[in-house]
Amino acid sequence: MNNPCPVYDNPDSLGALVGMVRSEIVRAIEFDLAAQGADLKFTQFHVLKRLATCGAMTATELARSVDLDGGAMTRQLDQLEAKGYLRRQPHEQDRRALRIDLTEAGVALWKHLHESNLATLERAQKGLTEDEREKLHDYLGRVLNALREKD
């Protein structure tokens, strides 16, 4: 009987392979967050990372950049704001919108977690040469762009 679960060596299971890789990266990052005493889940870490690397943005922009719907984004913002890592401020040009930015505590936390994040991503690629890493990023970027193209 064939195994109904897709395995990583099945060339027809790109979605399954990408999903498994993502799950393992999330698991590794959450393990490292816990080991460092950071009371964060991956999605909260991702929100902090996006704000730290891209700067302040609206909740809509932030939700789009971390692939969350509005309700999920609001929950994440509420939790991170309660922990003192971000703040909502009035938008300079749009009175209806808010700008989301890291607080000093959020910046400090990001600086503390950044090296661990890099180490986790490095571990994920340890079996690849520099050329293979570049090709992997190129291939995945092209797959992503192809999927985002509108017919």
Rosetta constraint file for C-alpha pairs under 8 A:
AtomPair CA 6 CA 10 HARMONIC 6.92 0.50
AtomPair CA 6 CA 13 HARMONIC 6.41 0.50
AtomPair CA 6 CA 16 HARMONIC 6.51 0.50
AtomPair CA 7 CA 13 HARMONIC 7.39 0.50
AtomPair CA 7 CA 16 HARMONIC 7.64 0.50
AtomPair CA 7 CA 17 HARMONIC 7.50 0.50
AtomPair CA 8 CA 13 HARMONIC 7.17 0.50
AtomPair CA 8 CA 16 HARMONIC 7.41 0.50
AtomPair CA 8 CA 17 HARMONIC 5.43 0.50
AtomPair CA 13 CA 17 HARMONIC 6.09 0.50
AtomPair CA 14 CA 18 HARMONIC 6.06 0.50
AtomPair CA 15 CA 19 HARMONIC 5.99 0.50
AtomPair CA 16 CA 20 HARMONIC 6.07 0.50
AtomPair CA 17 CA 21 HARMONIC 6.15 0.50
AtomPair CA 18 CA 22 HARMONIC 6.12 0.50
AtomPair CA 19 CA 23 HARMONIC 6.11 0.50
AtomPair CA 20 CA 24 HARMONIC 6.19 0.50
AtomPair CA 21 CA 25 HARMONIC 6.20 0.50
AtomPair CA 22 CA 26 HARMONIC 6.12 0.50
AtomPair CA 23 CA 27 HARMONIC 6.08 0.50
AtomPair CA 24 CA 28 HARMONIC 6.05 0.50
AtomPair CA 25 CA 29 HARMONIC 6.10 0.50
AtomPair CA 25 CA 120 HARMONIC 7.67 0.50
AtomPair CA 25 CA 121 HARMONIC 7.61 0.50
AtomPair CA 25 CA 124 HARMONIC 7.43 0.50
AtomPair CA 26 CA 30 HARMONIC 6.06 0.50
AtomPair CA 26 CA 42 HARMONIC 6.14 0.50
AtomPair CA 27 CA 31 HARMONIC 6.09 0.50
AtomPair CA 28 CA 32 HARMONIC 6.23 0.50
AtomPair CA 28 CA 120 HARMONIC 6.79 0.50
AtomPair CA 29 CA 33 HARMONIC 6.08 0.50
AtomPair CA 29 CA 42 HARMONIC 6.81 0.50
AtomPair CA 29 CA 117 HARMONIC 6.72 0.50
AtomPair CA 29 CA 120 HARMONIC 6.62 0.50
AtomPair CA 30 CA 34 HARMONIC 6.16 0.50
AtomPair CA 30 CA 40 HARMONIC 7.61 0.50
AtomPair CA 30 CA 41 HARMONIC 6.09 0.50
AtomPair CA 30 CA 42 HARMONIC 5.82 0.50
AtomPair CA 31 CA 35 HARMONIC 6.16 0.50
AtomPair CA 32 CA 36 HARMONIC 6.23 0.50
AtomPair CA 32 CA 116 HARMONIC 6.96 0.50
AtomPair CA 33 CA 37 HARMONIC 6.35 0.50
AtomPair CA 33 CA 38 HARMONIC 5.13 0.50
AtomPair CA 33 CA 39 HARMONIC 7.25 0.50
AtomPair CA 33 CA 40 HARMONIC 6.73 0.50
AtomPair CA 33 CA 41 HARMONIC 7.81 0.50
AtomPair CA 33 CA 113 HARMONIC 7.50 0.50
AtomPair CA 34 CA 38 HARMONIC 5.59 0.50
AtomPair CA 34 CA 39 HARMONIC 6.70 0.50
AtomPair CA 34 CA 40 HARMONIC 7.67 0.50
AtomPair CA 36 CA 113 HARMONIC 7.98 0.50
AtomPair CA 40 CA 44 HARMONIC 5.88 0.50
AtomPair CA 40 CA 45 HARMONIC 6.25 0.50
AtomPair CA 41 CA 45 HARMONIC 6.28 0.50
AtomPair CA 42 CA 46 HARMONIC 6.01 0.50
AtomPair CA 43 CA 47 HARMONIC 6.27 0.50
AtomPair CA 43 CA 66 HARMONIC 7.97 0.50
AtomPair CA 43 CA 76 HARMONIC 7.73 0.50
AtomPair CA 44 CA 48 HARMONIC 6.31 0.50
AtomPair CA 44 CA 76 HARMONIC 6.27 0.50
AtomPair CA 44 CA 80 HARMONIC 7.10 0.50
AtomPair CA 45 CA 49 HARMONIC 6.03 0.50
AtomPair CA 46 CA 50 HARMONIC 6.08 0.50
AtomPair CA 46 CA 66 HARMONIC 6.88 0.50
AtomPair CA 47 CA 51 HARMONIC 6.30 0.50
AtomPair CA 47 CA 62 HARMONIC 7.43 0.50
AtomPair CA 47 CA 66 HARMONIC 6.69 0.50
AtomPair CA 48 CA 52 HARMONIC 6.01 0.50
AtomPair CA 48 CA 102 HARMONIC 7.41 0.50
AtomPair CA 48 CA 106 HARMONIC 7.23 0.50
AtomPair CA 48 CA 110 HARMONIC 6.88 0.50
AtomPair CA 49 CA 53 HARMONIC 6.05 0.50
AtomPair CA 49 CA 110 HARMONIC 6.89 0.50
AtomPair CA 50 CA 54 HARMONIC 5.70 0.50
AtomPair CA 50 CA 55 HARMONIC 7.49 0.50
AtomPair CA 50 CA 62 HARMONIC 7.61 0.50
AtomPair CA 50 CA 65 HARMONIC 7.57 0.50
AtomPair CA 50 CA 66 HARMONIC 7.59 0.50
AtomPair CA 51 CA 55 HARMONIC 4.85 0.50
AtomPair CA 51 CA 56 HARMONIC 5.95 0.50
AtomPair CA 51 CA 57 HARMONIC 7.54 0.50
AtomPair CA 51 CA 62 HARMONIC 7.90 0.50
AtomPair CA 51 CA 100 HARMONIC 7.93 0.50
AtomPair CA 51 CA 101 HARMONIC 6.48 0.50
AtomPair CA 51 CA 102 HARMONIC 6.62 0.50
AtomPair CA 52 CA 102 HARMONIC 7.15 0.50
AtomPair CA 52 CA 107 HARMONIC 6.87 0.50
AtomPair CA 52 CA 110 HARMONIC 7.00 0.50
AtomPair CA 55 CA 101 HARMONIC 6.85 0.50
AtomPair CA 56 CA 99 HARMONIC 6.15 0.50
AtomPair CA 56 CA 100 HARMONIC 5.36 0.50
AtomPair CA 56 CA 101 HARMONIC 4.55 0.50
AtomPair CA 56 CA 102 HARMONIC 7.48 0.50
AtomPair CA 57 CA 61 HARMONIC 6.07 0.50
AtomPair CA 57 CA 62 HARMONIC 6.23 0.50
AtomPair CA 57 CA 99 HARMONIC 5.21 0.50
AtomPair CA 57 CA 100 HARMONIC 5.44 0.50
AtomPair CA 57 CA 101 HARMONIC 6.99 0.50
AtomPair CA 58 CA 62 HARMONIC 6.12 0.50
AtomPair CA 58 CA 91 HARMONIC 7.76 0.50
AtomPair CA 58 CA 97 HARMONIC 6.70 0.50
AtomPair CA 58 CA 98 HARMONIC 5.65 0.50
AtomPair CA 58 CA 99 HARMONIC 4.55 0.50
AtomPair CA 58 CA 100 HARMONIC 5.73 0.50
AtomPair CA 59 CA 63 HARMONIC 5.94 0.50
AtomPair CA 59 CA 73 HARMONIC 7.34 0.50
AtomPair CA 59 CA 74 HARMONIC 7.95 0.50
AtomPair CA 59 CA 97 HARMONIC 7.96 0.50
AtomPair CA 59 CA 98 HARMONIC 6.83 0.50
AtomPair CA 59 CA 99 HARMONIC 6.83 0.50
AtomPair CA 59 CA 100 HARMONIC 6.38 0.50
AtomPair CA 60 CA 64 HARMONIC 6.18 0.50
AtomPair CA 60 CA 70 HARMONIC 7.22 0.50
AtomPair CA 61 CA 65 HARMONIC 6.16 0.50
AtomPair CA 62 CA 66 HARMONIC 6.31 0.50
AtomPair CA 63 CA 67 HARMONIC 5.74 0.50
AtomPair CA 63 CA 68 HARMONIC 4.90 0.50
AtomPair CA 63 CA 69 HARMONIC 6.33 0.50
AtomPair CA 63 CA 70 HARMONIC 6.69 0.50
AtomPair CA 63 CA 73 HARMONIC 5.71 0.50
AtomPair CA 64 CA 68 HARMONIC 6.28 0.50
AtomPair CA 64 CA 69 HARMONIC 7.67 0.50
AtomPair CA 68 CA 72 HARMONIC 5.96 0.50
AtomPair CA 68 CA 73 HARMONIC 5.82 0.50
AtomPair CA 69 CA 73 HARMONIC 6.09 0.50
AtomPair CA 70 CA 74 HARMONIC 6.16 0.50
AtomPair CA 71 CA 75 HARMONIC 6.40 0.50
AtomPair CA 72 CA 76 HARMONIC 6.30 0.50
AtomPair CA 73 CA 77 HARMONIC 6.09 0.50
AtomPair CA 74 CA 78 HARMONIC 6.02 0.50
AtomPair CA 75 CA 79 HARMONIC 6.25 0.50
AtomPair CA 76 CA 80 HARMONIC 6.12 0.50
AtomPair CA 77 CA 81 HARMONIC 5.83 0.50
AtomPair CA 77 CA 86 HARMONIC 7.64 0.50
AtomPair CA 78 CA 82 HARMONIC 6.07 0.50
AtomPair CA 79 CA 83 HARMONIC 6.36 0.50
AtomPair CA 80 CA 84 HARMONIC 6.37 0.50
AtomPair CA 80 CA 85 HARMONIC 5.50 0.50
AtomPair CA 80 CA 86 HARMONIC 6.10 0.50
AtomPair CA 81 CA 85 HARMONIC 5.67 0.50
AtomPair CA 81 CA 86 HARMONIC 5.00 0.50
AtomPair CA 81 CA 87 HARMONIC 5.91 0.50
AtomPair CA 84 CA 103 HARMONIC 6.95 0.50
AtomPair CA 84 CA 105 HARMONIC 6.56 0.50
AtomPair CA 84 CA 106 HARMONIC 7.08 0.50
AtomPair CA 85 CA 102 HARMONIC 5.82 0.50
AtomPair CA 85 CA 103 HARMONIC 5.34 0.50
AtomPair CA 85 CA 104 HARMONIC 7.42 0.50
AtomPair CA 85 CA 105 HARMONIC 5.43 0.50
AtomPair CA 85 CA 106 HARMONIC 3.89 0.50
AtomPair CA 85 CA 107 HARMONIC 7.60 0.50
AtomPair CA 85 CA 109 HARMONIC 7.89 0.50
AtomPair CA 86 CA 100 HARMONIC 6.84 0.50
AtomPair CA 86 CA 101 HARMONIC 5.51 0.50
AtomPair CA 86 CA 102 HARMONIC 4.16 0.50
AtomPair CA 86 CA 103 HARMONIC 4.91 0.50
AtomPair CA 86 CA 106 HARMONIC 6.09 0.50
AtomPair CA 87 CA 100 HARMONIC 5.81 0.50
AtomPair CA 87 CA 101 HARMONIC 5.56 0.50
AtomPair CA 87 CA 102 HARMONIC 6.26 0.50
AtomPair CA 87 CA 103 HARMONIC 6.31 0.50
AtomPair CA 88 CA 98 HARMONIC 5.95 0.50
AtomPair CA 88 CA 99 HARMONIC 5.65 0.50
AtomPair CA 88 CA 100 HARMONIC 4.75 0.50
AtomPair CA 88 CA 101 HARMONIC 6.66 0.50
AtomPair CA 89 CA 98 HARMONIC 5.37 0.50
AtomPair CA 89 CA 99 HARMONIC 5.13 0.50
AtomPair CA 89 CA 100 HARMONIC 6.45 0.50
AtomPair CA 89 CA 101 HARMONIC 7.85 0.50
AtomPair CA 90 CA 94 HARMONIC 7.99 0.50
AtomPair CA 90 CA 95 HARMONIC 6.69 0.50
AtomPair CA 90 CA 97 HARMONIC 6.56 0.50
AtomPair CA 90 CA 98 HARMONIC 4.65 0.50
AtomPair CA 90 CA 99 HARMONIC 5.97 0.50
AtomPair CA 91 CA 95 HARMONIC 6.06 0.50
AtomPair CA 91 CA 96 HARMONIC 7.63 0.50
AtomPair CA 91 CA 97 HARMONIC 5.48 0.50
AtomPair CA 91 CA 98 HARMONIC 4.80 0.50
AtomPair CA 91 CA 99 HARMONIC 5.17 0.50
AtomPair CA 94 CA 98 HARMONIC 7.98 0.50
AtomPair CA 102 CA 106 HARMONIC 5.09 0.50
AtomPair CA 102 CA 107 HARMONIC 6.03 0.50
AtomPair CA 103 CA 107 HARMONIC 6.25 0.50
AtomPair CA 104 CA 108 HARMONIC 6.10 0.50
AtomPair CA 105 CA 109 HARMONIC 6.04 0.50
AtomPair CA 106 CA 110 HARMONIC 6.12 0.50
AtomPair CA 107 CA 111 HARMONIC 6.21 0.50
AtomPair CA 108 CA 112 HARMONIC 6.23 0.50
AtomPair CA 109 CA 113 HARMONIC 6.16 0.50
AtomPair CA 110 CA 114 HARMONIC 5.66 0.50
AtomPair CA 111 CA 115 HARMONIC 7.56 0.50
AtomPair CA 112 CA 116 HARMONIC 7.96 0.50
AtomPair CA 113 CA 117 HARMONIC 6.26 0.50
AtomPair CA 114 CA 118 HARMONIC 6.34 0.50
AtomPair CA 115 CA 119 HARMONIC 6.18 0.50
AtomPair CA 116 CA 120 HARMONIC 6.18 0.50
AtomPair CA 117 CA 121 HARMONIC 6.33 0.50
AtomPair CA 118 CA 122 HARMONIC 6.03 0.50
AtomPair CA 119 CA 123 HARMONIC 6.14 0.50
AtomPair CA 120 CA 124 HARMONIC 6.35 0.50
AtomPair CA 121 CA 125 HARMONIC 6.59 0.50
AtomPair CA 122 CA 126 HARMONIC 5.97 0.50
AtomPair CA 125 CA 133 HARMONIC 7.19 0.50
AtomPair CA 128 CA 132 HARMONIC 5.55 0.50
AtomPair CA 128 CA 133 HARMONIC 5.98 0.50
AtomPair CA 129 CA 133 HARMONIC 6.18 0.50
AtomPair CA 130 CA 134 HARMONIC 6.29 0.50
AtomPair CA 131 CA 135 HARMONIC 6.22 0.50
AtomPair CA 132 CA 136 HARMONIC 5.98 0.50
AtomPair CA 133 CA 137 HARMONIC 6.24 0.50
AtomPair CA 134 CA 138 HARMONIC 6.10 0.50
AtomPair CA 135 CA 139 HARMONIC 5.95 0.50
AtomPair CA 136 CA 140 HARMONIC 6.06 0.50
AtomPair CA 137 CA 141 HARMONIC 5.90 0.50
AtomPair CA 138 CA 142 HARMONIC 6.15 0.50
AtomPair CA 139 CA 143 HARMONIC 6.20 0.50
AtomPair CA 140 CA 144 HARMONIC 6.09 0.50
AtomPair CA 141 CA 145 HARMONIC 6.13 0.50
AtomPair CA 142 CA 146 HARMONIC 6.05 0.50
AtomPair CA 143 CA 147 HARMONIC 6.24 0.50
AtomPair CA 144 CA 148 HARMONIC 6.22 0.50
AtomPair CA 145 CA 149 HARMONIC 6.16 0.50
